[in-house]
Amino acid sequence: MMKSRILAFAFLLIGVCLAGIGCALTTASATPRVPTSTLASPVLPTGQDAPTLVLTPTFAPHITNEYREVSIEEAKRLIVGDPSIVVLDVRTEEEYLSGHLPNALLIPLSEFESRVDSLDRNKRILVYCKSGARSVTASNVLTSHGFGAVHNMVGGIMAWIEAGNNVETSAPK
């Protein structure tokens, strides 16, 4: 009787986890992207260990504070697929002049708060910097000002160049 109550409680706890915070069961061989808790791994009759089950929250870790982090490949698809996208460079003017994404608009992070309202809230925005840190700050500012379609390019222009993509060296727009 006690064993069945413990088992019922365990299933109830798992059900609450699955329903309340959105979890998925995966095998331990999959690399979890967030901290996880594991269930006991039984030993199969053949002497081999059974796969360990892992509870992993199913929220998308690449979505942060209402902006979406995108890879270089995704950024290229966004640029090609949406000609009206605003490609926003938040580096310094000197960095911009050394090379920037095609048709990029320069708003240095140091001026960002005072110039954010000059951007169109109805357009999709792709934000990047040198390595990805300043663009996270700018993406957070954009979302806090009500911009909805904000995409942060992970790895910045360094990753863009490393992936073999071209840059322009024109004056700031």
C-alpha positions in Angstrom: 0.0 0.0 0.0 2.8 2.4 0.9 4.7 1.6 -2.2 1.7 2.4 -4.4 1.2 5.7 -2.6 4.9 6.6 -3.3 4.5 5.6 -6.9 1.3 7.6 -7.2 3.0 10.6 -5.7 5.9 10.3 -8.1 3.6 10.2 -11.1 1.7 13.2 -9.7 4.9 15.1 -9.3 6.0 14.3 -12.8 2.5 15.3 -14.1 2.7 18.7 -12.3 6.2 19.3 -13.8 5.0 18.4 -17.3 1.8 20.5 -17.0 3.1 23.4 -14.9 6.5 24.3 -16.4 6.5 22.4 -19.6 9.0 19.5 -19.5 9.9 16.8 -22.0 11.3 13.4 -21.3 14.6 12.8 -23.2 17.4 10.2 -22.9 20.5 11.1 -21.0 22.5 10.7 -24.2 20.9 13.9 -25.5 22.8 17.0 -24.3 20.5 19.0 -22.2 20.6 22.8 -22.7 19.4 23.6 -19.2 20.0 22.1 -15.7 18.1 18.9 -15.4 17.1 16.3 -12.8 17.5 12.6 -13.5 15.5 9.6 -12.6 17.1 6.4 -11.4 18.6 4.2 -14.1 17.4 0.6 -13.8 19.6 -2.3 -14.8 18.2 -4.5 -17.6 18.1 -8.3 -17.2 21.0 -8.6 -19.6 23.2 -6.6 -17.3 23.2 -3.4 -19.4 22.1 -0.1 -18.0 18.8 1.2 -19.3 18.8 4.7 -20.7 18.5 7.3 -18.0 15.4 9.6 -18.4 16.0 13.3 -18.0 13.3 15.9 -17.3 14.1 18.9 -19.4 12.1 22.1 -19.5 10.8 22.6 -23.1 11.0 26.4 -23.2 13.2 27.6 -26.0 16.5 28.8 -24.4 17.3 30.8 -27.5 14.3 33.1 -26.8 15.3 35.7 -24.2 13.3 38.6 -22.9 11.2 38.7 -26.0 14.0 38.9 -28.5 15.2 35.9 -30.4 18.8 34.8 -30.7 19.6 33.7 -34.2 22.6 31.9 -35.8 24.6 33.3 -38.7 22.6 31.1 -41.1 19.3 32.2 -39.6 20.5 35.9 -39.9 21.3 35.4 -43.6 17.8 33.8 -44.2 16.2 36.8 -42.4 18.1 39.3 -44.5 17.4 37.6 -47.8 13.8 36.7 -46.9 12.8 40.2 -45.6 14.1 43.1 -47.7 12.6 45.6 -45.2 14.5 44.2 -42.2 16.5 46.7 -40.3 20.1 45.4 -39.9 21.3 47.3 -36.9 25.0 47.6 -36.0 25.6 48.8 -32.4 29.4 49.0 -32.5 31.4 52.2 -32.6 31.8 54.2 -35.9 35.4 53.1 -36.1 34.3 49.4 -35.9 31.6 50.0 -38.4 34.0 51.6 -40.9 36.3 48.6 -40.7 33.5 46.3 -42.0 29.8 45.8 -41.5 26.9 43.8 -42.8 25.4 44.9 -46.1 23.0 47.8 -45.7 23.5 48.0 -41.9 22.3 51.0 -39.9 24.8 52.3 -37.3 23.5 53.3 -33.9 26.4 52.9 -31.4 25.4 51.4 -28.1 26.6 54.6 -26.4 23.9 56.5 -28.2 21.3 53.8 -28.3 18.8 54.9 -25.5 18.6 58.4 -27.0 18.0 57.1 -30.6 15.9 54.0 -30.1 12.7 55.9 -30.9 14.0 56.8 -34.4 13.5 53.1 -35.3 10.3 51.7 -36.8 8.5 49.4 -34.3 6.7 47.7 -37.1 9.8 46.4 -38.8 11.8 43.3 -38.0 15.2 44.2 -36.5 18.4 42.2 -36.7 20.9 43.4 -34.1 24.6 42.7 -34.1 27.9 43.9 -32.7 31.5 42.5 -32.7 30.9 39.3 -30.7 27.4 39.4 -29.4 27.5 41.1 -26.0 26.5 44.7 -26.9 23.8 43.4 -29.2 22.2 41.6 -26.2 22.0 44.9 -24.4 20.6 46.7 -27.4 18.0 43.9 -27.9 16.9 44.3 -24.3 16.5 48.0 -24.8 14.5 47.4 -28.0 12.1 45.0 -26.3 11.7 47.3 -23.3 10.6 50.0 -25.7 7.9 47.8 -27.3 9.7 46.5 -30.3 8.3 43.0 -31.1 10.4 41.4 -33.9 13.9 41.7 -32.5 16.6 39.2 -33.5 20.1 39.1 -31.9 22.8 37.6 -34.1 24.8 35.3 -32.0 28.6 35.7 -32.3 28.4 39.1 -33.9 30.3 40.2 -37.0 33.3 38.0 -36.0 31.1 34.9 -36.5 29.7 36.4 -39.7 33.2 36.8 -41.2 34.4 33.4 -39.8 31.5 31.8 -41.7 32.9 33.2 -44.9 30.3 36.0 -45.4 31.1 39.4 -47.0 31.2 42.7 -45.3 30.9 46.3 -46.6 33.2 49.2 -45.8 31.0 52.2 -46.7 30.3 55.2 -44.5 27.6 55.0 -41.8 23.9 55.3 -42.8 
